[in-house]
Amino acid sequence: MDKSKRKAIIAGNWKMNKTPSEAKALLEELIPLVKDADCEVIACVPYVDLAVAIETTKGTNIKIGAENCHWAESGAFTGEVSTGMLKEVGVEYVVLGHSERRQYFGETDETVNKRTKAALAAGLKPIVCVGELLWERECDITEEVIARQIKLDLFDVSAEDVKKTVIAYEPVWAIGTGKTATSDQAEEVCAFIRATLAKLYDEETAQAVTIQYGGSMNADNCDELLAKTNVDGGLIGGASLVAAKFQPIVAAASK
């Protein structure tokens, strides 16, 4: 992390977990544990938990994010949620392009791009996820895959808007598998993402963008990962569902 240039952010991605009552209980437990954090703390929760999460964290340092949004303002998109809906309830961040959305729900780089631009237009801060499959890493095309995703997901997004965007590097082979990229692997790809942004925009813009690592970051490995120059935080899955497991990661990012 380099906090002199950009914000350190630890975001929990709850995925399809926690009912509203369970969400309230978890956040109430988490609030005192992270109240002195020297980093941004976010809980990205299921749609049905948003209202109670925002109410529970009111007046605290915990920000609330959604796990997806649609690109249209309204319309015949059954089951989807618009940026305007999220904005009105008080959401600040939104996760876009997560590998599970790409794998199970047909997300493409084109739809991620449309959702990203819609989120930015509404004043939301997107957390755009990129990452390679195990087969792609084994074929030694990680950089090609990541560069393609960055270019397409951020197509026609201005430099000023990119500075409001968080990029989460999540190697797909390390999500929910217990496998973690080594700190050197994470740094290598996060540095490559920053270099790609510098080519697409400029060095100042690239240095301003927060780049998270996601993929089985936990209390045991967070210190080593977050010590890397280009790893500016984490997008945390399983460990974000237990306050006592999430707090050490926030503490590591607060150093």
N, C-alpha and C positions, 0 to 999 in steps of 0.2 A: 504493500500500500504506500501511496505517497499522498498523504492528506493535505499537503501544501498545494497540490494541484487539483484534487478532485475529492468528492465525498466518498467515504467508506460506507457501504450499505450491506446490512444483513437482513435478508428477506426470507420469511418462512412461507413455503408453498404448501398449504395444507392438503391440496388435491381434494379427493372426494371423501373427506373425513370431518367429523364433528357436527353434531346437531347444534341448533342455536343455543340450547342450554349448556351443552358441553363447550361450545366456543366461549361463552361468557365465563365459565369456570376457569378455562385455560388462560384466558386473557387476564382475569383478576389475579391469578397466581403469578403470571408473568410480569405484570406492571411493576411491582416493587423490586423485582430482580434486575430490571433493565433501566430503572429510572435515571441512573447516572451515566448511561452509556455515552461514549464519545464517538458515536457513529449513528447513522440512520437505522432505525429498527422498524421493520414492516411485517405485517401479517397479511398474507394473501389468502383469502378465505372463500369458501363456496358462496354462491349468490345468496342462498337463504340465510347465511350467517352475517351478511354485510351490515344490516341495520343494527343488530345487537352488538356487533363488533365495534362499529363506529360510536355507538352510545356508550359502551363499556370503556372505550379508550379516550373518551372526550377529556381534554385537559391534561393528557399524558403525552409522553414523547413517542408513543407507538403510532405509526401510520397504518392505514388499512388499504389493501389492494384487492382487486378482483383477479380471477384466474383466466379471464378471456373477455373479449367484447366483439361486437359485430361492427362492420364498417358503415352500414346504413343507419341513418338517424331514426328510421321507423320503417314498418312495412311488413310484408308477408314472409316473415322468417321465424316460423314457429320454433320455440325453444331457445331463441337467441336473446341477447341483452345488448342494448345500445349504449354508446358512450354517454349520451344525455341522461339516461337512467342512472348510470353509475355516478356521474358527476353530481346529480341532484341529491343522492343519498350521502354524499361526502367522501367518496372514494378518491384517492390521490394517485395510486399506481395501478397498473394492469399488466399481468403476465401475458405475453403473446408468443406464439410459435413454439410452445413447449413440445418436446419430442413426443409426448403422449398424445397431444392434439394432432401432431403430424401423423403419428402411427395409427391411431384408432379412429380419428374423425376427419381424415382427408385434408388437413391443412397443407397448404403449399406455400412456397415462398411468395407467390403472387398474392394469396389471401392474407398472409402475414403482413405484407407491405401495405395492403389496403387497410387492415385493422390498425397498423401502426400510425398511418397518416390520419385516420379518423380519431384515434386516441389523442394525438398531438393537437389536432384542430380543436378538440373539446377541452384542452387544458389538462389532460391526464398525462402521467409520466409512464411511458411504456418500458417494460422489462422484456427485451427481445432475446429469445433463446436461440442459440446456434450450437451445433455439435455434430460430430461424426459417428457413424456406426462402427462397431468393432471390425467388420469386414473392410470398411474404408480405411481404418487405421492400419490394419494388417497389410493392405495394398499400398500403403505409404502415400495416400492422397488426402491426408487430413487437411493440409493447407489449401488444396484446391477446393475441397468441400466447404471449408469455412469461408474462404474468399467469395465463393459463389453465393453463399447464404447472406453474407454481409452486403454484397452489392445489390442483390435482389430485394432483400428485406428492407433495405434503406433507400431503395430507388426513389429519386425525386424528393428526398427528405433534405431540407436545408441544413446548413452547418449549425445555425442557431437551434434548430429543432433536434439535431443529433446530440447537442450538448445537454438536452433535457431527457435524453434516452439512456437507459441502462442496458448494457449488453451482458447476457449471462452465457458463459461458455459451459455447456453441459455435454460432455462426452456421453453419447447415448449408452455406451457399454458400461457406464459407471452409475447409472440412475437406478436406484432401488436394488442394485445387485450386491452391494457391500464392497464392490471393487471401487477403488479410487485412483484417479490419475495421480502419479507422484507429483510432488511439489514442482519438480523441474519440468514435467510434462505440462502441468497447468500453466506455469509461467511461460513456457515456450509458445503455447497457443494464444494465451492472453496477450503476449507481446506481439505476436503475429496479427492479432485482431487490431491492436493499436496501430501497427505499421500499415495495415490495410486502410484504416480510417485516415491516416495521414496522407496516403496516396489519393484517396477519394476526395478528401477535403483539404486539410492542412495540419501541420504539426500541433498548433495551438488547440484546434478542435479535438484532435486525437488525445492529447494530454488531459483534456477536460472531461472525457467520457469515463464514467465508472464501469469497469468490467469485472463482473462477478465470476466466481467459479461455483458450479453446481455439480453434484454427483457424489453423494455419500460423504459430504463434509460433516465432521462430527467433532466432539470434544477432544478426541485423541489426536486428530490430524490438523485441526484448524490453525493452531499456532504456526506450524511449518508452512501451510498453504498461504496464510495471510501475511507471512513475512516476506513474500515475494513482491517485487516492485510493481508488477502489473496486475496482481490479484487484489482487487479493491473491495472485496467482500464475498458474500456467498448467497446463493439461492438454495435454501435448505429444505429438504423434503421431510423424511421421517423424524429427524431430530427436532423439527419445529413443533411436533405434536406433543412434546413433553417439556414443560417449562424448565425443569432442571437440566435437560440436555441442550436446550436452546441457549440458555444463559451463558454457559462457558464460551460459546462461539461469539456471542455479542461482546463478552469480556475480552476475547482475543482481538477483536476488531477495534476495541476501544484503547488499545495500548499505543 
